[in-house]
Amino acid sequence: MSKDRKEDMWSLALKLARSGDYGGWRQIEKELESHGFSAARRWLDEREHDRLDRLCVEVRRSRANA
């Protein structure tokens, strides 16, 4: 995967996490694959999984407290 393509994938992953519609990186990974990022599993590492999970939790908490 090219650097630009990986950046596009990561940008979409962050957007999905910030949407509050996903419970964690596994759901986001499936969505990325449905958008044509077939190599998402290879390119998202454990550190990125943790970051996406934290974002999903933060967004859900902020919605619950709103």
C-alpha positions in Angstrom: 0.0 0.0 0.0 1.4 3.4 -0.9 2.0 6.0 1.7 -0.8 8.2 0.3 -3.2 5.2 0.4 -2.3 4.4 3.9 -2.8 8.0 4.9 -6.3 8.0 3.3 -7.1 4.8 5.2 -6.0 6.2 8.5 -7.9 9.4 7.9 -11.1 7.4 7.2 -10.4 5.2 10.3 -10.2 8.3 12.5 -13.3 9.8 10.9 -15.2 6.6 11.6 -14.0 6.5 15.2 -15.0 10.1 15.8 -18.5 9.4 14.4 -19.4 7.5 17.5 -21.1 4.8 15.4 -18.4 2.1 16.0 -17.5 0.2 19.1 -13.9 -0.3 18.3 -11.1 -1.0 15.9 -12.6 -4.4 14.7 -15.8 -2.7 13.4 -13.8 0.1 11.9 -11.5 -2.4 10.2 -14.5 -4.1 8.6 -15.8 -0.8 7.4 -12.4 0.1 5.9 -12.4 -3.1 4.0 -15.9 -2.4 2.7 -14.4 0.9 1.4 -11.8 -0.9 -0.6 -8.9 -0.9 1.9 -8.4 -4.7 1.7 -5.0 -4.5 3.4 -6.4 -2.8 6.5 -5.6 -5.8 8.7 -1.9 -5.7 7.7 -1.5 -1.9 8.1 -3.3 -1.2 11.4 -1.0 -2.2 14.2 -1.7 -2.7 17.9 -0.9 0.9 18.8 -3.3 2.1 16.2 -5.9 -0.4 17.4 -5.6 1.1 20.9 -5.9 4.6 19.6 -9.0 3.9 17.7 -10.6 2.1 20.6 -9.8 5.0 22.9 -11.4 7.4 20.4 -14.5 5.3 20.2 -14.8 5.2 24.0 -14.2 8.9 24.4 -16.9 9.8 21.8 -19.4 7.5 23.3 -18.7 8.9 26.8 -19.1 12.5 25.6 -22.4 11.6 23.9 -23.7 9.9 27.1 -22.7 13.0 29.2 -24.2 15.5 26.7 
